[in-house]
């Protein structure tokens, strides 16, 4: 059975991972090299506003539930080349989708259908990110 405390804790894990995503995308945009550098730099930077919006949402929700939003990002994975960058980002997207699906179940159990609806939208956006990365990886 979900509790409000467990939901807050989970949302803070999600928030730490959104912070990680922002840092990862900015770092990868700055350090990507190779023939596709300019295109991939722009690809990584285009993801930042979505992740920032998710982080803002999560911090506000944690506070609204009576918790304190985390200020610490999850560890940022390093990468030596474009393929590793994309594989790291893909793994993060897959993990993020799974965490948000768990959070969706918690929100529904607690009757927070507004949060559940918002999480469904975020899951949709993260799934689109995942699919874009998969398509890029198939072409490398």
C-alpha positions as CSV (number, residue, x, y, z in Angstrom):
1,X,0.0,0.0,0.0
2,X,1.4,3.4,-1.0
3,X,1.9,6.1,1.6
4,X,2.3,9.8,1.2
5,X,5.8,9.5,2.6
6,X,6.8,6.8,0.1
7,X,5.4,9.0,-2.7
8,X,7.4,12.0,-1.6
9,X,10.5,9.9,-1.3
10,X,10.0,8.5,-4.8
11,X,9.3,11.9,-6.3
12,X,12.5,13.1,-4.8
13,X,14.4,10.2,-6.5
14,X,12.7,11.3,-9.7
15,X,13.7,14.9,-9.1
16,X,17.3,13.9,-8.5
17,X,17.3,12.0,-11.8
18,X,15.8,15.0,-13.7
19,X,18.6,17.1,-12.3
20,X,21.0,14.4,-13.5
21,X,19.4,14.5,-17.0
22,X,19.8,18.3,-17.2
23,X,23.5,18.1,-16.3
24,X,24.1,15.1,-18.6
25,X,22.5,16.7,-21.6
26,X,24.4,20.0,-21.1
27,X,27.7,18.1,-20.5
28,X,27.2,15.9,-23.5
29,X,26.3,18.9,-25.7
30,X,29.5,20.6,-24.7
31,X,31.7,17.5,-25.2
32,X,30.3,15.6,-28.1
33,X,32.8,15.2,-31.0
34,X,32.9,13.8,-34.4
35,X,31.2,14.4,-37.8
36,X,27.8,14.7,-36.2
37,X,28.9,17.1,-33.4
38,X,26.7,20.1,-34.4
39,X,23.5,18.0,-34.9
40,X,24.1,16.0,-31.7
41,X,24.9,19.2,-29.7
42,X,21.6,20.6,-30.7
43,X,19.8,17.3,-30.0
44,X,21.1,17.2,-26.5
45,X,20.3,20.9,-25.8
46,X,16.7,20.4,-27.1
47,X,16.1,17.9,-24.4
48,X,17.0,20.3,-21.5
49,X,13.8,22.4,-21.4
50,X,11.6,19.2,-21.0
51,X,13.8,17.9,-18.2
52,X,13.9,21.3,-16.5
53,X,10.1,21.5,-16.7
54,X,9.8,18.0,-15.2
55,X,12.2,19.0,-12.4
56,X,10.2,22.1,-11.7
57,X,7.0,20.1,-11.6
58,X,8.4,17.5,-9.3
59,X,9.9,20.0,-6.8
60,X,6.6,21.8,-6.6
61,X,4.7,18.6,-6.1
62,X,7.1,17.4,-3.3
63,X,6.6,20.8,-1.6
64,X,2.8,20.6,-2.0
65,X,2.8,17.2,-0.4
66,X,4.6,18.6,2.6
67,X,8.1,17.4,1.7
68,X,11.4,19.1,1.0
69,X,12.6,18.9,-2.6
70,X,16.0,17.3,-3.0
71,X,18.8,19.6,-4.2
72,X,21.2,16.7,-5.1
73,X,21.4,15.2,-8.6
74,X,21.8,11.5,-9.2
75,X,25.3,10.7,-10.4
76,X,26.0,11.8,-13.9
77,X,27.4,9.1,-16.2
78,X,30.6,9.9,-18.1
79,X,31.0,9.0,-21.8
80,X,34.0,8.9,-24.1
81,X,32.2,9.0,-27.4
82,X,28.8,9.6,-29.0
83,X,27.6,6.0,-28.9
84,X,28.3,5.8,-25.1
85,X,26.5,9.1,-24.6
86,X,23.5,7.9,-26.4
87,X,23.5,4.5,-24.7
88,X,23.8,6.3,-21.3
89,X,20.9,8.6,-22.2
90,X,18.8,5.6,-23.4
91,X,19.4,3.7,-20.2
92,X,18.4,6.7,-18.2
93,X,15.2,7.2,-20.2
94,X,14.2,3.5,-19.8
95,X,14.9,3.7,-16.0
96,X,13.0,7.0,-15.8
97,X,9.9,5.6,-17.5
98,X,9.9,2.6,-15.1
99,X,10.2,4.9,-12.1
100,X,7.4,7.2,-13.4
101,X,5.1,4.1,-13.9
102,X,5.7,3.1,-10.3
103,X,5.0,6.7,-9.2
104,X,1.8,6.6,-11.3
105,X,0.6,3.5,-9.4
106,X,1.4,5.2,-6.1
107,X,-0.5,8.3,-7.0
108,X,-3.5,6.2,-8.1
109,X,-3.5,4.2,-4.9
110,X,-3.5,7.4,-2.9
111,X,-6.3,8.9,-5.0
112,X,-4.1,11.8,-6.4
113,X,-5.6,11.6,-9.9
114,X,-4.2,15.0,-10.8
115,X,-0.7,13.7,-10.2
116,X,-1.5,10.5,-12.0
117,X,-2.6,12.5,-15.1
118,X,0.5,14.7,-15.0
119,X,2.7,11.6,-14.7
120,X,1.0,10.0,-17.7
121,X,2.0,13.1,-19.7
122,X,5.6,12.9,-18.5
123,X,5.7,9.2,-19.3
124,X,4.6,10.0,-22.8
125,X,7.2,12.6,-23.3
126,X,10.0,10.4,-21.9
127,X,8.9,7.6,-24.2
128,X,9.2,10.0,-27.2
129,X,12.7,10.8,-26.0
130,X,13.6,7.1,-25.7
131,X,12.3,6.4,-29.2
132,X,14.3,9.2,-30.7
133,X,17.5,7.9,-29.1
134,X,16.8,4.4,-30.3
135,X,16.4,5.6,-33.8
136,X,19.6,7.6,-33.7
137,X,21.5,4.5,-32.3
138,X,20.1,2.3,-35.1
139,X,21.7,4.7,-37.6
140,X,25.2,4.7,-36.0
